[in-house]
Amino acid sequence: MTTQWEIAANLGLPIHPPKVEIFDLTDRTNTDAKRQVRPVDEYRVEPCGLYMARPMIDHPSLDYLESWLLPELGLRISDYRCRPGHVGSQDFYLDIALIEPGEHRWRTVDLYLDVAVTQRERARVLDSDEFVTALRAELLDDETARRAMDTTHLVVDGLARCDYDLPAWLRTFGIELDWRHVR
């Protein structure tokens, strides 16, 4: 049986299937979207979600990754630490995602849309071209696509109302994130 992704590829659409990641709390690993199994330094389950901290092995400009998976908001919030001599282009990176919590294993499905946040300055929606192409290729059903758009609007509107202060916006939901790396 031909998959929607194969159909899209045959039509010449520049798209990949939704990226899936696995967060294995027992083995302390993160299987990334390219199926690379990465060692995790820390997992922490909190009432709002799952925290993960791990090195960025073999990445040319990034050294370390901290992420929070927030299932109720449909967000993965990441803070990337750069290698010496490199400068990041945002303070936080928000992936719009479906998040499936589990006792020993969490799973995320990336919904193509992302928001880059520069603290107290701006929020930029990224990858809307991928999102539209995924819709055309029927890689997202209507309900999932609507949910992704609603989440993106919630994030951008909420950040604007809080002067682009991500922690302040999250506090409106009663969420206080604790990061290993202090800004």
ZIGIVEN-V294607 format. One record per residue. RES is the residue in three letters. SS is DSSP state (hx for helix, st for strand, lp for the rest). OMEGA is omega in whole degrees, 0 to 359 (none if undefined). NEAR is the number of other C-alpha atoms within 8 Angstrom. Layout:
# ZIGIVEN-V294607
RES/SS/OMEGA/NEAR
RES/SS/OMEGA/NEAR
This chain:
# ZIGIVEN-V294607
MET/lp/181/2
THR/lp/179/5
THR/lp/177/6
GLN/hx/179/9
TRP/hx/178/11
GLU/hx/176/8
ILE/hx/179/10
ALA/hx/179/12
ALA/hx/180/10
ASN/hx/177/7
LEU/lp/180/6
GLY/lp/178/6
LEU/lp/182/9
PRO/lp/185/7
ILE/lp/176/10
HIS/lp/176/7
PRO/lp/179/7
PRO/lp/181/9
LYS/lp/180/9
VAL/st/175/10
GLU/st/178/12
ILE/st/179/11
PHE/st/184/11
ASP/st/184/12
LEU/lp/181/10
THR/lp/181/6
ASP/lp/184/5
ARG/lp/177/12
THR/st/174/11
ASN/st/176/12
THR/st/185/13
ASP/lp/185/11
ALA/lp/178/8
LYS/lp/179/5
ARG/lp/174/7
GLN/lp/179/7
VAL/st/184/8
ARG/st/176/10
PRO/st/181/9
VAL/lp/177/12
ASP/lp/185/9
GLU/st/166/9
TYR/st/177/11
ARG/st/178/7
VAL/st/179/7
GLU/st/179/7
PRO/lp/182/4
CYS/lp/183/8
GLY/st/184/10
LEU/st/175/11
TYR/st/176/13
MET/st/174/13
ALA/st/180/13
ARG/st/175/12
PRO/st/175/10
MET/lp/184/9
ILE/lp/175/6
ASP/lp/177/4
HIS/lp/185/7
PRO/lp/185/5
SER/lp/182/7
LEU/st/185/12
ASP/st/188/12
TYR/st/182/11
LEU/st/169/14
GLU/st/180/13
SER/st/170/11
TRP/st/173/12
LEU/st/183/12
LEU/st/186/13
PRO/lp/183/12
GLU/lp/179/6
LEU/lp/183/6
GLY/lp/184/12
LEU/st/164/14
ARG/st/181/12
ILE/st/183/12
SER/st/173/11
ASP/st/181/10
TYR/st/174/12
ARG/st/183/9
CYS/st/173/11
ARG/lp/177/9
PRO/lp/180/4
GLY/lp/179/4
HIS/lp/180/8
VAL/lp/178/5
GLY/lp/182/8
SER/lp/177/5
GLN/lp/177/9
ASP/lp/180/11
PHE/st/178/12
TYR/st/183/12
LEU/st/174/12
ASP/st/172/13
ILE/st/189/16
ALA/st/166/12
LEU/st/183/11
ILE/st/180/13
GLU/st/179/8
PRO/lp/175/8
GLY/lp/182/6
GLU/lp/183/5
HIS/lp/185/7
ARG/st/175/11
TRP/st/180/13
ARG/st/175/11
THR/st/172/11
VAL/st/181/11
ASP/st/183/12
LEU/st/172/13
TYR/st/183/11
LEU/st/179/15
ASP/st/176/12
VAL/st/176/14
ALA/st/184/13
VAL/st/169/15
THR/st/187/12
GLN/lp/176/11
ARG/lp/182/7
GLU/lp/184/8
ARG/st/171/9
ALA/st/181/12
ARG/st/175/7
VAL/st/182/10
LEU/st/172/8
ASP/lp/176/9
SER/hx/176/9
ASP/hx/177/6
GLU/hx/180/10
PHE/hx/180/11
VAL/hx/179/8
THR/hx/177/11
ALA/hx/177/13
LEU/hx/180/11
ARG/hx/180/7
ALA/lp/180/11
GLU/lp/176/8
LEU/lp/175/11
LEU/lp/175/8
ASP/lp/186/8
ASP/hx/182/6
GLU/hx/179/6
THR/hx/179/8
ALA/hx/178/11
ARG/hx/179/8
ARG/hx/179/8
ALA/hx/179/12
MET/hx/179/8
ASP/hx/179/8
THR/hx/179/11
THR/hx/178/13
HIS/hx/178/8
LEU/hx/181/8
VAL/hx/184/8
VAL/hx/179/10
ASP/hx/180/8
GLY/hx/178/9
LEU/hx/179/13
ALA/hx/179/10
ARG/hx/180/7
CYS/lp/179/10
ASP/lp/177/8
TYR/lp/177/15
ASP/lp/184/10
LEU/hx/179/10
PRO/hx/179/8
ALA/hx/178/8
TRP/hx/180/12
LEU/hx/177/10
ARG/hx/177/9
THR/lp/176/7
PHE/lp/183/6
GLY/lp/182/6
ILE/lp/176/8
GLU/lp/182/7
LEU/lp/180/6
ASP/lp/183/4
TRP/lp/177/6
ARG/lp/181/6
HIS/lp/179/4
VAL/lp/180/4
ARG/lp/none/2
